[in-house]
């Protein structure tokens, strides 16, 4: 997933497109259950071996690539799950929050430099003014971004949990809109 693969329909809903590099897996029903592997009672993710599939290492765009993907070897095989999409989603959130491409601070966007930084736990730079602007709308997007780009894939939330958090943002936006409309009408 990357930002230029997210399209907005006429109703303002985001749609994911460009599955050209996607790889279909044999995990069948486990894929549908992937959204239910987060245990709300103790805030843990149930690590299911069936949730991981053997994938080709170098697939996708390095700027949005999770640290567990071996971006240095085209012929490598790695086991990883749906949490790589959650990591990529965090990078898309970074773009929404900062209105910048990820890793602009890396000279010449050298892919190996970016992949190395990600594997070492570094993330794109967020400037203090960008954090302050994001906080005006609540910390939800910032918090989501931070947890979604966790180095450990098992610490990343599922998309069901992400959706639940985003509903909070939707509530905040609706309150702000009605407050703005009320002020405008008085």
Secondary structure, DSSP 8 states (H G I E B T S, - for coil): --GGGEEE-TTS-EEE---TT----S-THHHHHGGG-EETTTTEE---GGG-EEEESS-S-GGG--TTS-TT-TT-EEEE-THHHHHHHHHHHHHHHHSS-TTTTSGGG-HHHHHHHHHTT------HHHHHHHHTT-SHHHHHHHHHT-SSGGGS--HHHHHHHHHHHHHHHHHHHHHHHHHHH-
